[in-house]
Amino acid sequence: MAEIRNYRPSDFQQVKGILEKGNLYWEPSDNEISLERKVQQHPDSILVAVEDGKVVGTQFIVEDFLPLMFRLAVHPDFRGKGIGKALMQRGEEILRQKGYNHANIIVAAGDEELQRSYERQGYKRGNRYVWMVKKLC
């Protein structure tokens, strides 16, 4: 089973690759400097799953406004082994330890299979929103 640990700056290239494979990487917010700043401020805000010394999954946690877990991604070669679920459980544990009584996640609106997977883990569907972004510089 994969080890779940906090992100280290040396993990960046592997995390970037996994996010890219999942079509989740967005340079303005997921670049190396941004991730390093994030873990300097909140060391347990990016989790990685490591198997045989290789990062095979990742998940980000944001708690500035509401407890939110996102950017959950597992390398395609390692899917179906419970790594995503282990990342989710560790993220939930971190939020619980910080006093939160709920967790929010973001799931692609068109990914019904993933939504059903989260429902089996106890998540309820919220309101539907369209995520919009504006580049400021």
C-alpha positions, 0 to 999 in steps of 0.5 A: 500500500502507498504511504501518504505523506506531506508534499515536499518541494522535490516532489514537484515534477512528479506531482505536476505530471500526475496533475497533467495526466488527470487534466488538472494542472493549471500553471498559474496556481499549480506552479512550483513556486505556488506549491512551495509557498502553500506548504510553507504556510500550511505544511499538511495542505498538499498530500502525496501518495508514494509507492516504491519511492515514486509519487503516484497520487496527490491531493490538495487541501484548502481551509482559508474559507471552507474545508475543501479538498481538491486536485485529487489525482492518481497516476493511471498505472496505480488507479484501482488500488485504493490510493485515491480513497486513502488520500481522501481519508487522510485529508478528512482526518487532517480536517477533523483534527483541525476541528472541521465537521465537514469537508467539501470536494470539487468534482467535474460536472460531467464525471458521473462515475467519479461522483458516484464513487464519492457518494459511496464514500458518504459525500452528498451532491451540492449545488451545481456551479461553473468554476470561472477564473480570470487571470489578473496579470 
